Amino acid sequence: MTTINERVSALISAFGDSESAFAKRIQVSSSVMFNIVNKKGRLSYPSGPVLEKILSLEKDGKQVSAEWLMRGNGEMLVSGDGLQITSPEAALSYLEKTIIDLKAKTK
């Protein structure tokens, strides 16, 4: 099981950033990021505002998964609505369920 600090570090790598570049990307100070991910720092937990900024990031049309960031479950990046659609079959299944739900609501 990874820590939230390790997952933030993994995000930094996924975006191809250094600690300071990632800090700029989410508009926090370099020292804040240093203290979250660097073993020479305090390894403090990210604050609520920092988490919000991280969760607002997108890469290749996908968003950072809150479930992954907070608990380490699932994939790092998910489609914009939080779904993890990994195949055409999964997309079709999701669309079929959505259509059924919409039809039920209109009755």
C-alpha positions in Angstrom: 0.0 0.0 0.0 1.4 3.4 -1.0 1.0 6.6 0.9 -0.6 9.7 -0.4 2.8 11.3 -0.5 4.1 8.5 -2.8 1.0 8.9 -5.0 1.6 12.6 -5.4 5.2 11.8 -6.3 3.9 9.3 -8.9 1.7 12.1 -10.3 4.7 14.4 -10.6 6.5 11.7 -12.6 3.4 11.0 -14.7 3.2 14.6 -15.7 7.0 14.7 -16.4 7.5 17.4 -13.9 10.1 18.2 -11.2 8.8 19.0 -7.8 9.1 22.7 -8.4 7.5 22.5 -11.9 4.6 20.5 -10.5 4.2 23.1 -7.7 4.0 25.8 -10.4 1.5 23.7 -12.3 -0.9 23.6 -9.3 0.1 27.1 -8.1 1.6 26.3 -4.8 5.0 27.1 -3.4 7.9 24.8 -4.0 8.4 24.4 -0.3 4.8 23.1 0.0 5.5 20.4 -2.6 8.9 19.7 -1.1 7.3 18.9 2.3 4.7 16.6 0.7 7.0 14.5 -1.5 10.6 14.8 -0.6 12.0 12.4 2.0 14.3 15.3 3.2 11.1 17.3 3.9 8.4 16.6 6.5 6.4 14.3 4.3 3.3 16.2 5.5 -0.1 15.4 4.1 -1.4 17.7 1.4 -3.9 20.3 2.6 -7.5 20.4 1.3 -6.7 23.3 -1.1 -3.7 21.4 -2.5 -5.8 18.3 -3.0 -8.4 20.3 -4.9 -5.8 21.7 -7.2 -4.3 18.3 -7.8 -7.7 16.8 -8.5 -8.5 19.6 -11.0 -5.5 18.4 -13.2 -6.1 16.7 -16.5 -3.7 14.6 -18.6 -4.6 13.3 -22.1 -8.3 14.1 -21.5 -8.4 12.3 -18.2 -8.7 13.6 -14.6 -6.8 12.5 -11.5 -8.9 10.0 -9.7 -9.9 11.1 -6.2 -10.2 7.4 -5.2 -6.7 6.7 -6.3 -5.2 9.8 -4.8 -6.9 9.5 -1.4 -7.0 5.7 -1.0 -4.7 4.2 -3.6 -7.6 2.3 -5.2 -8.1 2.1 -9.0 -6.3 4.0 -11.7 -4.4 7.2 -11.4 -6.3 8.9 -14.3 -9.9 8.3 -15.1 -12.4 9.7 -17.7 -13.8 13.1 -16.8 -16.9 11.8 -14.9 -14.9 9.5 -12.6 -15.6 6.3 -14.6 -12.9 3.9 -15.5 -13.7 2.9 -19.0 -11.0 0.6 -20.2 -12.5 -1.0 -23.3 -15.1 -0.5 -26.0 -17.2 -3.2 -24.2 -17.1 -1.3 -20.9 -18.1 1.9 -22.8 -21.0 0.1 -24.4 -22.1 -1.4 -21.1 -22.0 2.1 -19.5 -24.1 3.6 -22.3 -26.7 0.9 -22.1 -27.1 1.3 -18.4 -27.3 5.1 -18.8 -30.1 4.7 -21.4 -32.0 2.3 -19.2 -31.7 4.8 -16.3 -32.8 7.7 -18.4 -35.8 5.8 -19.7 -36.8 4.8 -16.2 -36.7 8.5 -15.1 -39.0 9.6 -17.9 -41.7 7.2 -17.1 
